[in-house]
């Protein structure tokens, strides 16, 4: 090792040496005990007592030095060097005493005692190898202090056996020195590796600190971006809700106008207004859905669900549109059960079904569910114009719209080209990639696979047919809770035009105050989700259902989409309508709810 490496390793060497001190002192005590047992009786007290006192003094001094080192805190290299000098001095004194032991006691006992003395002295030489390996000169001095007096004393006997034994001891001394040198070289390599490891660890810490600083900067930038995204989403959601309110009222007023005026010009005007309202609602929903998905605002909650229940909700939503276009809308495979997030599966199928109806002019649309092993295959078939092979790879991209093959109908909208982009993102969330098969001029099939599920607890409600939109509301008592005056007035006119008995409340407090002990149960509750004040429509629903039973039919009207409200609607068994609501869809849903109370 270089001088710099030696200086760097000095503190570890000194600490390691002092760590050996308890074992060294224990070895000295054991050695003194062995010698005392072997030679105390054969040695005059005038010789034995000074020897024993010398060892006791040496061990006491070294023990005191170890205690002082444990309490010290060396800071500079000079301090570490002083402690090493003190430790080395104690080691050499110990070696000198063991050499003196061999000189004094060899020849005083029998042959076994002399062999034991030689082994004891040699043991201390070997034990010093790991302790003094980094200091070869100190080791040679210690070994010489132990062995030279022993070899000399053995050789003084002058016999052939003594000379042979002295030669053997000299050879042992030489081999032990070579062993110490090899051990020292191996230890120096280990120390060098440790120093290199420490250097690399320090470098790694510096690089880690730099990386951590960069990560913190990136996290801060990400947080800023997340705040901006949340602000954008919240702004868009609030703006969407505020814009939906007047559109919702506009559609309801237009339908009320259609009921009172039956001339062709009024009918065409109402149809155009309703088509525009429906188109704007779809655009708002698509933009908000895409924003929330990209910002991670959609949670996936897999559960077992009934495909028949899912088909029933899809039929309720899409049959009025398909009927107006003269298309046959069919559902096959009601009896299956799947395992996925039913809200996201419904959102995917709604987008696929809306596209199929929009682009199909003749024939019909089929939504099917079939079992394939442990998977369910859900598909939407249409008899539309089909998609050319060169266009199929890009139809799932944002803002891609293929050229229409016919003039859009009165209830169709052009859209932004986001429906299939939303489908692709939602299918990725539930790990169900959407496949496409299409033949130009014959139609298209969109499909995806889900794991097979089991019936949910409590069974599943059977799939029900969509109630006819011509259902009379005469004699039906409907309670409406809506804080927007324009929407409330439009609903009043519209529902009374359908011959219903309407009870209006402009706040949650008013609806709760109406729960008098003598009042009768209504047939249907229509509640806005967002109400003025701290309460919302769910509190009104809970209070009315506590009074009249959990089977009280409820429709919640909201301006929010893709929110926690969908999960609550699924769990609370009420239906959602997203503003602006097309009157025909409201009429169809009211008919369904009244036709199957508690659905």
C-alpha positions as CSV (number, residue, x, y, z in Angstrom):
1,X,0.0,0.0,0.0
2,X,1.1,3.6,-0.6
3,X,1.8,6.0,2.3
4,X,-1.5,7.7,1.6
5,X,-3.4,4.4,1.8
6,X,-1.5,3.5,5.1
7,X,-2.4,6.8,6.6
8,X,-6.1,6.3,5.6
9,X,-6.0,2.7,7.1
10,X,-4.3,3.8,10.3
11,X,-7.4,4.4,12.4
12,X,-8.9,1.0,11.4
13,X,-5.6,-0.7,12.3
14,X,-5.4,0.8,15.7
15,X,-9.0,0.1,16.5
16,X,-8.6,-3.5,15.3
17,X,-5.5,-3.9,17.5
18,X,-7.3,-2.6,20.6
19,X,-10.3,-4.8,19.8
20,X,-7.9,-7.7,20.3
21,X,-6.9,-6.5,23.7
22,X,-9.5,-8.5,25.8
23,X,-8.6,-11.7,23.9
24,X,-4.8,-10.9,24.3
25,X,-5.1,-10.4,28.1
26,X,-7.2,-13.5,28.5
27,X,-4.5,-15.5,26.6
28,X,-1.8,-14.1,28.8
29,X,-3.8,-15.0,31.9
30,X,-4.3,-18.5,30.6
31,X,-0.6,-18.8,29.7
32,X,0.5,-17.6,33.1
33,X,-1.8,-20.1,34.7
34,X,-0.4,-23.0,32.6
35,X,3.2,-22.1,33.4
36,X,2.4,-21.7,37.1
37,X,0.8,-25.1,37.3
38,X,3.8,-26.7,35.5
39,X,6.7,-25.0,37.2
40,X,5.6,-23.3,40.5
41,X,6.8,-26.2,42.7
42,X,10.0,-26.7,40.7
43,X,11.0,-23.1,40.8
44,X,12.4,-21.1,43.8
45,X,10.0,-18.5,45.1
46,X,12.7,-15.8,44.7
47,X,12.6,-16.5,40.9
48,X,8.9,-17.3,40.5
49,X,7.5,-14.3,42.4
50,X,9.3,-11.6,40.4
51,X,8.3,-13.3,37.2
52,X,4.6,-13.5,38.3
53,X,4.7,-9.8,39.5
54,X,6.2,-8.7,36.1
55,X,3.3,-10.4,34.2
56,X,0.7,-8.9,36.5
57,X,2.1,-5.4,36.1
58,X,2.3,-5.8,32.3
59,X,-1.3,-7.1,32.0
60,X,-2.6,-4.4,34.4
61,X,-0.9,-1.6,32.4
62,X,-2.3,-3.0,29.1
63,X,-5.8,-3.3,30.5
64,X,-5.6,0.3,31.8
65,X,-4.4,1.4,28.3
66,X,-7.4,-0.4,26.7
67,X,-9.8,1.4,29.0
68,X,-8.3,4.8,28.2
69,X,-8.4,4.1,24.5
70,X,-12.1,3.2,24.7
71,X,-12.8,6.6,26.3
72,X,-10.5,8.6,23.9
73,X,-11.6,10.2,20.6
74,X,-8.5,10.5,18.5
75,X,-8.9,13.2,15.7
76,X,-5.6,13.5,14.0
77,X,-3.1,11.1,12.5
78,X,-0.5,12.0,15.1
79,X,-2.9,11.0,17.9
80,X,-3.6,7.7,16.1
81,X,0.1,7.1,15.8
82,X,0.7,7.7,19.5
83,X,-1.9,5.1,20.4
84,X,-0.2,2.6,18.0
85,X,3.2,3.3,19.7
86,X,1.7,2.6,23.1
87,X,0.0,-0.6,21.9
88,X,3.3,-1.8,20.2
89,X,5.3,-1.0,23.3
90,X,2.9,-3.2,25.4
91,X,3.2,-6.0,22.8
92,X,7.0,-5.9,22.8
93,X,7.0,-6.0,26.6
94,X,4.7,-9.0,26.5
95,X,7.0,-10.7,24.0
96,X,10.0,-10.0,26.2
97,X,8.3,-11.5,29.2
98,X,7.4,-14.7,27.3
99,X,11.0,-14.9,26.1
100,X,12.1,-14.5,29.7
101,X,9.6,-17.2,30.7
102,X,11.2,-19.7,28.3
103,X,14.7,-18.8,29.5
104,X,13.8,-19.1,33.2
105,X,11.6,-22.2,33.3
106,X,13.0,-24.4,30.5
107,X,14.8,-27.3,32.1
108,X,13.1,-27.0,35.5
109,X,10.3,-29.5,34.8
110,X,10.0,-32.9,33.2
111,X,9.9,-33.5,29.5
112,X,6.1,-33.0,29.3
113,X,6.4,-29.6,31.1
114,X,9.1,-28.5,28.7
115,X,7.0,-29.4,25.6
116,X,4.1,-27.6,27.1
117,X,6.3,-24.5,27.7
118,X,7.5,-24.6,24.0
119,X,3.9,-24.9,22.8
120,X,2.7,-22.1,25.0
121,X,5.4,-19.7,23.7
122,X,4.8,-20.7,20.1
123,X,1.0,-20.2,20.5
124,X,1.6,-16.6,21.4
125,X,3.7,-16.1,18.3
126,X,1.1,-17.5,16.1
127,X,-1.7,-15.6,17.8
128,X,0.2,-12.3,17.1
129,X,0.2,-13.0,13.3
130,X,-3.3,-11.4,12.5
131,X,-2.8,-8.6,15.1
132,X,0.7,-7.5,13.8
133,X,0.3,-8.5,10.2
134,X,0.3,-4.8,9.1
135,X,3.4,-4.1,11.1
136,X,6.0,-6.7,9.9
137,X,8.9,-5.2,11.9
138,X,7.0,-5.2,15.1
139,X,5.9,-8.8,14.5
140,X,9.5,-9.9,13.8
141,X,10.6,-8.1,17.0
142,X,7.9,-9.7,19.0
143,X,8.6,-13.2,17.6
144,X,12.3,-12.7,18.1
145,X,11.8,-11.7,21.8
146,X,9.7,-14.9,22.3
147,X,11.7,-17.4,20.2
148,X,15.4,-16.3,20.5
149,X,15.6,-16.8,24.3
150,X,13.8,-20.1,23.9
151,X,16.1,-21.3,21.1
152,X,19.1,-20.1,23.0
153,X,18.1,-21.8,26.2
154,X,17.4,-25.1,24.4
155,X,20.7,-25.0,22.6
156,X,22.6,-24.3,26.0
157,X,21.9,-27.9,27.1
158,X,24.7,-28.9,24.6
159,X,23.3,-32.3,23.7
160,X,22.5,-33.6,20.3
161,X,18.8,-33.7,21.0
162,X,18.9,-30.1,22.3
163,X,20.7,-28.9,19.1
164,X,18.1,-30.8,17.0
165,X,15.2,-29.2,18.9
166,X,16.8,-25.7,18.6
167,X,17.1,-26.2,14.9
168,X,13.5,-27.3,14.7
169,X,12.4,-24.2,16.7
170,X,14.5,-22.0,14.4
171,X,12.7,-23.6,11.3
172,X,9.4,-23.0,13.0
173,X,10.3,-19.4,13.7
174,X,11.3,-18.9,10.0
175,X,8.0,-20.5,8.8
176,X,6.0,-18.5,11.1
177,X,7.6,-15.3,9.8
178,X,6.8,-16.4,6.2
179,X,3.2,-17.1,7.3
180,X,3.0,-13.6,8.8
181,X,4.3,-12.1,5.6
182,X,1.8,-13.9,3.4
183,X,-1.0,-13.0,5.8
184,X,0.2,-9.4,5.7
185,X,0.0,-9.3,1.9
186,X,-3.5,-10.8,1.9
187,X,-4.6,-8.3,4.5
188,X,-3.1,-5.4,2.6
189,X,-5.1,-6.4,-0.5
190,X,-8.2,-6.7,1.6
191,X,-7.6,-3.2,3.1
192,X,-7.0,-1.8,-0.4
193,X,-10.3,-3.3,-1.5
194,X,-12.0,-1.8,1.5
195,X,-10.5,1.6,0.8
196,X,-11.6,1.4,-2.8
197,X,-15.0,0.3,-1.7
198,X,-15.2,3.3,0.6
199,X,-14.2,5.6,-2.2
200,X,-16.8,4.1,-4.5
201,X,-19.4,4.3,-1.7
202,X,-18.6,8.0,-1.2
203,X,-18.8,8.6,-4.9
204,X,-22.1,6.7,-5.0
205,X,-23.5,8.9,-2.2
206,X,-22.5,12.0,-4.1
207,X,-24.2,10.7,-7.2
208,X,-27.2,9.6,-5.2
209,X,-27.5,13.1,-3.7
210,X,-27.3,14.6,-7.2
211,X,-29.9,12.1,-8.4
212,X,-32.1,12.9,-5.4
213,X,-31.8,16.6,-6.1
214,X,-32.8,16.0,-9.7
215,X,-35.7,13.7,-8.6
216,X,-36.9,16.4,-6.2
217,X,-36.8,18.9,-9.0
218,X,-38.7,16.5,-11.3
219,X,-41.3,15.8,-8.5
220,X,-41.8,19.5,-8.0
221,X,-42.3,19.9,-11.7
222,X,-44.7,17.0,-11.7
223,X,-46.7,18.4,-8.8
224,X,-47.0,21.7,-10.6
225,X,-48.2,19.9,-13.7
226,X,-50.6,17.8,-11.6
227,X,-52.0,21.0,-10.0
228,X,-52.4,22.6,-13.4
229,X,-54.1,19.4,-14.7
230,X,-56.5,19.3,-11.8
231,X,-57.2,23.0,-12.2
232,X,-57.9,22.4,-15.8
233,X,-60.2,19.5,-15.1
234,X,-62.0,21.3,-12.3
235,X,-62.4,24.3,-14.5
236,X,-63.7,22.3,-17.4
237,X,-66.0,20.3,-15.1
238,X,-67.5,23.4,-13.5
239,X,-67.9,25.2,-16.9
240,X,-69.4,22.0,-18.3
241,X,-71.9,21.8,-15.5
242,X,-72.8,25.5,-15.7
243,X,-73.3,25.3,-19.5
244,X,-75.4,22.1,-19.2
245,X,-78.0,23.8,-16.9
246,X,-79.4,26.2,-19.6
247,X,-79.1,23.6,-22.3
248,X,-81.1,21.2,-20.1
249,X,-83.8,23.8,-19.6
250,X,-83.8,24.6,-23.3
251,X,-84.5,21.0,-24.2
252,X,-87.3,20.6,-21.7
253,X,-89.0,23.8,-22.8
254,X,-88.7,22.8,-26.5
255,X,-90.4,19.5,-25.7
256,X,-93.2,21.3,-23.8
257,X,-93.6,23.6,-26.8
258,X,-93.9,20.6,-29.1
259,X,-96.7,19.2,-26.9
260,X,-98.7,22.4,-27.2
261,X,-98.1,23.2,-30.9
262,X,-98.5,20.5,-33.4
263,X,-97.8,22.3,-36.7
264,X,-94.9,21.0,-38.9
265,X,-92.7,24.1,-38.5
266,X,-92.8,23.8,-34.7
267,X,-92.2,20.1,-34.7
268,X,-89.1,20.6,-37.0
269,X,-87.9,23.4,-34.7
270,X,-88.2,21.2,-31.6
271,X,-86.4,18.3,-33.3
272,X,-83.6,20.6,-34.3
273,X,-83.3,22.1,-30.8
274,X,-83.3,18.6,-29.2
275,X,-80.7,17.4,-31.7
276,X,-78.4,20.3,-30.9
277,X,-78.8,19.8,-27.2
278,X,-78.0,16.1,-27.5
279,X,-75.0,16.9,-29.7
280,X,-73.6,19.4,-27.1
281,X,-74.2,17.0,-24.3
282,X,-72.2,14.4,-26.2
283,X,-69.3,16.8,-26.9
284,X,-69.1,17.9,-23.2
285,X,-69.1,14.3,-22.0
286,X,-66.4,13.2,-24.5
287,X,-64.1,16.1,-23.7
288,X,-64.5,15.7,-19.9
289,X,-64.1,11.9,-20.1
290,X,-60.9,12.2,-22.1
291,X,-59.5,14.8,-19.7
292,X,-60.2,12.7,-16.6
293,X,-58.8,9.5,-18.1
294,X,-55.6,11.2,-19.1
295,X,-55.2,12.8,-15.7
296,X,-55.6,9.5,-13.8
297,X,-59.0,10.5,-12.4
298,X,-60.7,7.1,-13.2
299,X,-60.5,4.4,-10.6
300,X,-60.8,0.7,-11.6
301,X,-63.0,-1.3,-9.3
302,X,-63.5,-4.9,-10.6
303,X,-66.5,-6.8,-9.4
304,X,-68.9,-9.6,-10.5
305,X,-71.7,-8.2,-12.5
306,X,-74.7,-9.3,-14.6
307,X,-74.4,-8.9,-18.3
308,X,-78.3,-8.9,-18.5
309,X,-78.4,-5.9,-16.1
310,X,-75.8,-4.1,-18.2
311,X,-77.8,-4.8,-21.4
312,X,-80.9,-3.5,-19.7
313,X,-79.2,-0.1,-19.0
314,X,-77.8,0.1,-22.5
315,X,-81.2,-0.6,-24.0
316,X,-82.8,2.1,-21.9
317,X,-80.2,4.6,-23.1
318,X,-80.1,3.7,-26.8
319,X,-83.4,2.2,-27.9
320,X,-85.1,5.6,-28.4
321,X,-82.4,6.7,-30.8
322,X,-82.3,3.4,-32.7
323,X,-86.1,3.4,-33.0
324,X,-86.2,6.9,-34.5
325,X,-83.7,5.8,-37.2
326,X,-85.7,2.7,-37.9
327,X,-82.9,0.3,-36.8
328,X,-83.4,-3.0,-35.0
329,X,-81.4,-2.9,-31.7
330,X,-81.0,-6.4,-30.3
331,X,-79.2,-7.9,-27.3
332,X,-78.0,-11.5,-27.0
333,X,-76.4,-13.3,-24.0
334,X,-78.3,-11.8,-21.1
335,X,-77.6,-14.8,-18.8
336,X,-73.8,-14.4,-18.5
337,X,-71.8,-12.8,-15.7
338,X,-68.5,-11.0,-16.0
339,X,-65.8,-9.8,-13.7
340,X,-64.5,-6.3,-14.4
341,X,-65.5,-2.7,-13.5
342,X,-69.1,-2.7,-14.7
343,X,-69.2,1.1,-15.0
344,X,-66.2,1.2,-17.4
345,X,-67.5,-1.8,-19.3
346,X,-70.8,0.0,-19.8
347,X,-69.0,3.2,-20.8
348,X,-67.0,1.3,-23.5
349,X,-70.2,-0.4,-24.8
350,X,-72.1,2.9,-24.8
351,X,-69.5,4.5,-27.0
352,X,-69.3,1.5,-29.4
353,X,-73.1,1.3,-29.5
354,X,-73.5,5.0,-30.1
355,X,-71.0,4.8,-33.0
356,X,-72.8,1.8,-34.5
357,X,-76.2,3.5,-34.4
358,X,-74.8,6.8,-35.7
359,X,-73.2,5.3,-38.8
360,X,-75.8,2.6,-39.6
361,X,-78.7,3.7,-41.8
362,X,-80.3,0.4,-42.7
363,X,-80.6,-3.0,-40.9
364,X,-79.7,-3.0,-37.3
365,X,-77.2,-3.3,-34.4
366,X,-76.5,-6.4,-32.3
367,X,-74.8,-6.4,-28.9
368,X,-73.8,-9.9,-28.0
369,X,-72.1,-11.8,-25.2
370,X,-70.7,-15.3,-25.7
371,X,-68.5,-17.5,-23.5
372,X,-65.1,-18.6,-24.8
373,X,-63.5,-20.8,-22.2
374,X,-62.9,-18.7,-19.1
375,X,-63.5,-15.5,-21.0
376,X,-66.6,-13.6,-22.1
377,X,-66.5,-12.1,-25.5
378,X,-68.6,-8.9,-25.8
379,X,-69.2,-7.6,-29.3
380,X,-71.1,-4.8,-31.1
381,X,-72.2,-5.7,-34.6
382,X,-73.6,-3.2,-37.1
383,X,-74.7,-3.3,-40.8
384,X,-73.2,0.1,-41.5
385,X,-70.9,1.2,-44.3
386,X,-67.8,-0.6,-42.8
387,X,-64.3,0.8,-42.5
388,X,-61.7,0.6,-45.2
389,X,-58.6,-1.4,-44.3
390,X,-56.3,1.6,-44.6
391,X,-58.4,3.5,-42.1
392,X,-58.8,0.8,-39.5
393,X,-55.4,1.4,-37.7
394,X,-56.1,5.1,-37.1
395,X,-59.8,5.2,-36.0
396,X,-58.8,4.9,-32.3
397,X,-56.7,8.1,-32.5
398,X,-58.1,11.4,-31.2
399,X,-60.0,13.7,-33.6
400,X,-60.1,11.1,-36.4
401,X,-63.4,11.3,-38.3
402,X,-64.0,9.2,-41.5
403,X,-65.9,10.8,-44.3
404,X,-69.7,10.1,-43.8
405,X,-71.4,8.0,-46.5
406,X,-74.8,9.6,-46.0
407,X,-76.3,12.8,-44.6
408,X,-76.6,12.7,-40.8
409,X,-80.1,12.2,-39.4
410,X,-81.9,14.6,-37.2
411,X,-80.8,13.0,-34.0
412,X,-77.2,12.4,-35.1
413,X,-74.2,14.6,-34.5
414,X,-70.9,14.8,-36.2
415,X,-68.9,14.7,-32.9
416,X,-65.2,15.4,-32.3
417,X,-63.8,12.0,-33.2
418,X,-63.1,11.2,-29.5
419,X,-65.5,8.3,-28.9
420,X,-63.1,5.5,-30.0
421,X,-60.2,7.3,-28.4
422,X,-62.0,7.1,-25.1
423,X,-62.8,3.4,-25.8
424,X,-59.1,2.6,-26.3
425,X,-58.1,4.3,-23.0
426,X,-60.9,2.7,-21.0
427,X,-60.2,-0.8,-22.4
428,X,-56.5,-0.3,-21.5
429,X,-57.6,0.5,-17.9
430,X,-59.5,-2.8,-17.6
431,X,-56.9,-4.8,-19.6
432,X,-59.4,-5.7,-22.4
433,X,-58.0,-4.5,-25.8
434,X,-60.7,-3.8,-28.3
435,X,-60.6,-5.7,-31.6
436,X,-62.0,-4.6,-34.9
437,X,-63.3,-6.6,-37.9
438,X,-64.9,-4.7,-40.8
439,X,-65.8,-5.3,-44.4
440,X,-66.6,-2.1,-46.4
441,X,-70.2,-2.2,-47.5
442,X,-71.2,-4.9,-45.1
443,X,-70.6,-3.6,-41.6
444,X,-68.2,-3.7,-38.6
445,X,-67.7,-5.7,-35.4
446,X,-66.0,-4.2,-32.3
447,X,-65.3,-6.6,-29.5
448,X,-63.3,-7.3,-26.3
449,X,-62.9,-10.1,-23.8
450,X,-63.5,-10.1,-20.0
451,X,-63.0,-12.8,-17.3
452,X,-66.0,-14.9,-16.6
453,X,-67.7,-13.9,-13.3
454,X,-70.3,-15.3,-11.0
455,X,-73.7,-14.1,-10.0
456,X,-73.4,-11.2,-7.5
457,X,-74.7,-11.7,-4.0
458,X,-78.4,-11.5,-3.8
459,X,-78.8,-12.5,-7.4
460,X,-79.4,-10.3,-10.4
461,X,-82.5,-8.6,-11.6
462,X,-83.7,-10.1,-14.8
463,X,-83.3,-8.0,-18.0
464,X,-86.4,-6.0,-18.6
465,X,-87.7,-4.7,-21.8
466,X,-87.7,-1.0,-22.3
467,X,-91.0,0.6,-21.4
468,X,-92.7,2.3,-24.2
469,X,-92.4,6.0,-24.5
470,X,-96.1,6.4,-24.9
471,X,-96.8,5.3,-21.4
472,X,-99.4,7.5,-19.7
473,X,-98.3,9.3,-16.5
474,X,-101.9,10.1,-15.5
475,X,-102.4,9.8,-11.8
476,X,-98.7,9.3,-11.1
477,X,-97.2,11.4,-8.3
478,X,-93.7,12.7,-9.2
479,X,-91.6,14.7,-6.7
480,X,-89.0,17.0,-8.4
481,X,-86.1,18.5,-6.4
482,X,-84.2,21.1,-8.5
483,X,-82.7,24.4,-7.4
484,X,-82.4,25.9,-10.9
485,X,-85.6,27.9,-11.5
486,X,-85.5,27.5,-15.3
487,X,-85.0,23.7,-15.2
488,X,-87.5,23.3,-12.4
489,X,-90.1,25.3,-14.4
490,X,-89.4,23.3,-17.6
491,X,-89.7,20.0,-15.8
492,X,-93.0,21.1,-14.3
493,X,-94.5,22.1,-17.7
494,X,-93.1,18.9,-19.4
495,X,-94.3,16.4,-16.7
496,X,-97.7,18.0,-16.4
497,X,-98.0,17.9,-20.2
498,X,-97.5,14.1,-19.8
499,X,-100.5,14.2,-17.3
500,X,-98.4,13.6,-14.2
501,X,-99.1,15.1,-10.7
502,X,-95.9,17.1,-9.9
503,X,-94.6,18.3,-6.6
504,X,-91.7,20.8,-6.8
505,X,-89.0,21.6,-4.3
506,X,-86.3,24.2,-4.9
507,X,-83.9,22.9,-2.2
508,X,-82.9,19.9,-0.1
509,X,-84.2,21.6,3.0
510,X,-87.6,22.0,1.3
511,X,-87.7,18.4,0.2
512,X,-86.8,17.2,3.7
513,X,-89.4,19.5,5.3
514,X,-92.1,17.9,3.1
515,X,-91.7,14.6,4.8
516,X,-94.6,15.1,7.1
517,X,-96.1,12.2,9.0
518,X,-99.3,12.1,7.0
519,X,-98.0,12.4,3.5
520,X,-98.4,9.6,1.0
521,X,-95.5,7.9,-0.9
522,X,-94.7,9.3,-4.3
523,X,-94.4,7.1,-7.4
524,X,-91.0,8.6,-8.5
525,X,-88.4,10.9,-7.1
526,X,-86.4,13.1,-9.6
527,X,-83.5,14.8,-7.9
528,X,-80.7,17.1,-9.0
529,X,-77.4,16.0,-7.6
530,X,-76.0,19.5,-7.0
531,X,-78.2,21.6,-4.8
532,X,-77.6,24.9,-3.2
533,X,-76.1,24.8,0.3
534,X,-74.1,22.0,1.9
535,X,-76.5,19.2,1.1
536,X,-76.8,17.3,-2.1
537,X,-79.4,15.1,-3.8
538,X,-78.1,11.9,-2.2
539,X,-79.2,13.1,1.2
540,X,-82.7,13.8,0.0
541,X,-82.8,10.3,-1.6
542,X,-81.6,8.7,1.7
543,X,-84.2,10.5,3.8
544,X,-87.2,9.7,1.4
545,X,-86.1,6.1,1.2
546,X,-85.9,5.7,4.9
547,X,-89.5,7.0,5.1
548,X,-91.0,5.1,2.1
549,X,-88.7,2.1,1.7
550,X,-85.6,1.3,-0.3
551,X,-87.7,0.4,-3.3
552,X,-88.7,4.0,-4.0
553,X,-87.8,4.6,-7.6
554,X,-85.3,7.4,-8.1
555,X,-83.8,9.3,-11.0
556,X,-80.8,11.6,-10.3
557,X,-80.1,14.3,-12.9
558,X,-76.5,15.6,-12.8
559,X,-74.1,17.7,-14.9
560,X,-71.1,15.5,-13.9
561,X,-69.8,12.6,-15.9
562,X,-67.3,9.8,-15.1
563,X,-67.4,10.6,-11.4
564,X,-67.9,8.7,-8.1
565,X,-71.6,9.3,-8.6
566,X,-71.7,6.5,-11.1
567,X,-70.4,4.1,-8.5
568,X,-72.9,5.4,-6.0
569,X,-75.7,5.0,-8.5
570,X,-74.7,1.4,-9.1
571,X,-74.6,0.7,-5.3
572,X,-77.7,2.7,-4.5
573,X,-79.8,1.3,-7.3
574,X,-80.9,4.6,-8.8
575,X,-80.5,5.8,-12.4
576,X,-78.5,8.8,-13.6
577,X,-79.3,11.2,-16.4
578,X,-76.6,13.6,-17.5
579,X,-77.6,17.1,-18.4
580,X,-78.8,18.2,-20.8
581,X,-81.4,15.5,-20.9
582,X,-83.3,14.8,-24.1
583,X,-87.0,14.6,-23.2
584,X,-87.5,11.3,-25.0
585,X,-84.8,9.7,-22.9
586,X,-86.4,11.2,-19.8
587,X,-89.8,9.9,-20.8
588,X,-88.4,6.4,-21.6
589,X,-86.6,6.2,-18.2
590,X,-89.6,7.4,-16.3
591,X,-91.7,4.7,-18.0
592,X,-89.1,2.1,-17.2
593,X,-88.9,3.1,-13.5
594,X,-92.7,3.2,-13.1
595,X,-93.1,0.0,-15.0
596,X,-90.7,-1.9,-12.6
597,X,-90.9,-0.2,-9.2
598,X,-87.7,-0.5,-7.3
599,X,-85.6,-1.1,-10.4
